[in-house]
Amino acid sequence: TLNIVTPRVRPEDCSVGLLPRNHDKNRSMDVLAVDRCLPFLISVDGESSNYINAALMD
């Protein structure tokens, strides 16, 4: 199964998604992107957060 192939993600690996300012941007707090896989976003409208619940895959 997939749980055997991939290691469990620890909460500290998803620290950006766990920030209070990003809670509303997550569909579910059970499914968070790992910090090291977050895409880098540039905000053009001056918004203070560039977080999106997404992960870059290679």
Order of alpha helices (4+ residues) and beta strands (2+ residues): alpha
